Amino acid sequence: MDVLQNPKYSYLLGKQPLFYKIFKTLFYCYSKFIFKTYAPLRVFGRDNIPDSSFIFCSNHNSHMDVALLAVASKKSFNHFGMLAARDYWFENWIKRGAVNTIMNLIPVDRQSNENKKLSIQDSEALCNAFMDYGQRNLILFPEGTRGEPGKMLPFKKGAATFSLNLNKPILPAVIHGSHKIWPRGRVFFGLPTRINVYILEPIYPRSFLKDSSGSDTEAAEAIKNMTTTLEQSIKEKVETLYG
């Protein structure tokens, strides 16, 4: 079956069901309230946000980072999708339904999963269909997991790969302060504190291609260079903030 015809993923295609839209809007309003009161948010660099669809990438130190990026861009959760492990989030309909009321999860099979049902091309097709409707966007954390504040993990190539294959720019960002309120390992919020989000200049994939041959070698080199550029961009800002 064509992945775009699979009813399990129909919520990613076109206009979303009203039920999902309402809950995503309510959660966005709740997030805005938190980031105006309990954790006042300041955003720098909103002028760098592209007019078209983009892939938001940032450092990742807190459970609240997805909500921070959405509020920082002034786009509700209806306008963002996140890649999620198919074997963990999509095989259980209760888990899938509960999370998708506030997030748009796009399935991807992890390399470690021996029972793969989706190819990377399938995941890209879902991302492309999702983003092409209403210029929606993706959020990816290139470190692959939550890290320690101020300590960057090596970036994975997934963001650059999707950016190049989908021809969507990467929008780098740096979040500072979220680790103080809701760090890894903590169930509840900590003490109130101010949070800053710095939106950096976008990275356009086609600028990393030397010609139009489209060879696998050229694509691999472009993905490598994009990943390095993205990592350096975020790492430099993190180093200035954390010292």
N, C-alpha and C positions, 0 to 999 in steps of 0.2 A: 504494500500500500504506500502511495505517495505520502510523505510525512505531512504535507499541507492538507491532505484529505482526512487525516486522522482526527476523529472527533475529540480525542483527549486533549488536543492542542488548539481547538477551535477558538478559544477565548483570546488567543494571540493574534488572530486574523481579523482585520477590519474593526468595525465598531464593537465595543465591549458590551456585554449584558449590563443592564441598568443596575442590577444587584451589586456587581463588582465595582462599577463606577461610583456608586454612593459610598461604599465602605472605604474606597481609596481616597475619595474626597474628604470624608470625615477624618480619616487618619492623617491626611495632609494638614487639615485645619488644626488638629490636636498638636501635630509637630510644630507648626508655626507658633502656636501658643507657648509651647515649652521653650522655643528658641527666642521668644520675646521676654519671657519672665524668668524661668528657672535657670536657663542657660542662654543668656543674651548672645545673639549671633551677629557678627560683623562679617561682611563679604567684600572682598577686594577683587577687582578684575572682571566684573560682570560684562564689561565691554568685549571681552574675549570670547563670549559664548557665540558660536556660529548660528546663522539663521537657519541652517539645514540640520538634519539629524546628526548626532555625534555620539561618541563613545566616551563617557566620563570615566576617568581613571584617577585614583588618588592613593595616598598612604592609607593604612587601615589599622586602627588601634582600638575601635569601640563598636559595640552593637548599634550605636546610633548613626554611624557614618552614612548609611544609605539615605536616611531621612535628612541628614544635614546637606547632602549634595542636592537632593530634590528641592529643599527650601532655599538653598543658596542660589539655585538657578531660576527660582520662582516658577517651577513647573511641578504639577501635582504628580502623584504616583501613577496616575493614568498614562503619563507620558514617559515612563521608564520601564525597561525590562532588565532582568538580571539572569545571567546564566546560572543554572543550578544542576546538581548531579541527578541524572534521571533515576538511577537505582535507589536513591535515598528519598527524593521528593515526589516522584511521580508514580511509583508502584502502589502507594497507599492513597486511596481516594480521599480519605479524611484529612491526611496531612496536606495533600495537594490542594484540596478545596479551602482549608483553613488559611494557608499561607497566601493563596492567590486572591483572597478577599482584599489584601492590602498591597500585594506585590504581583508583578507579572513575571512569573518564573519561566525561563526558556530552557528546555532540557538539553543536557550535554552528557555524553558518556565519558566518564573518567578513564584515563589510560590504565589505571589499575583494575578496572572492572573487566572481568573475563567474559561476562555475559552481555556483550555490547549489542544494542538493538538500534542505535542511531550512529550514523557516520558523522564526521565533522561537517560534511556537505549538507546533511539533514539539518543540523543545528544552525548552520549558516542560512539555509533556506528559510527557517522559522524566524531568525533574526531579521533577515532582509524583508520578509513579508510584514513583520511587526513594525519595523522602522519606517517602511514606505507608506504606512497609513498614518496620516496626520503628522508626519515628521517626528515620530517618536524616537526615543534614544535608549542607549544601553548604559548600565553601570557595571564596570569591571574593576576588581582590585588586583593589579598585576603581581602583587606579592603572593597571592593565592591563599592567604590566611591572615588573621589578625596578628600583628607583630608587637614588639616593644616600642614605646614612644621614643622617637629620635633614632631608632636603629632600623635601618632599611634592610629587608631581605632581598636577595637577588630577584629581579623581575622575570616572570615567565613570559613566553612569546605569544600567549593567547590573544592579548589585546591587539597587538600589531598584526597578527594573522587575520583576525576578524576585520580590522580596519582596512587592510589591503584588499581582502577578498570581497568585502562589501562596498569598498570605496567610500568609507565614512571617516571623517577626521576624528582623531583622538583629542579629547579636551583634558589636559592634565590639571590636577588640583592638589592642594595641600591643606589638610585639616589639622588645626592645632587647638588642643584643649579638651577634645572629647574624651581622651583617656583619663582625665581627672574626674569626670562625672560617671562614666560607665565603662570601666576598663574590662579587659578580658578576665574572666573568672569571677566577676561580681554579678550577683543576680539583680540587685536594686541600684538606683541612682545613688551617687555619693553627694558631696557638698556642692552647692551651686557654684558655677564659675562661668566666665566669659569664654566663648568659642570663636575662633577666627577661621574663615575659609578663604584661601587664596586661589583664584582661578587664573591659570597661566595661559600662555599663547597656545592655540591649537596646533596640532601636528597633522599635516595632510599627507596621506599615503602616496599619492602619485608623484610627489616631489622626491621620493626615494627611488623611483624607477629611472634608470639611465636611458632606456629606449622602450619601444613598444613591442618587443619580441614576445614578452610574456612567458619567458622560459622559467622552468622550475628553479634553476640556479639563480637567476636574477631576483625572483620572488623571495627565495630564501635569504639572499643577501639584504634585500630591502627590509624584510621582517627583522633580521638581526640588527640592522642599523636603526630602525624605528624603535625597537625595544631599548637599545642603548640610549638613544636621544630622550625617550620618555623617562627612563630611569635617572638619567643625569639631571633632567629638568626638575623632577620632583625631589631628588636627593639634595640638590643644591639649596633649594628653598628650605627643606627640612633642617639642613645643617645650620642655616642662618637663624632659624627659630630656636633650635635646641642647643646650639653651640657645640 
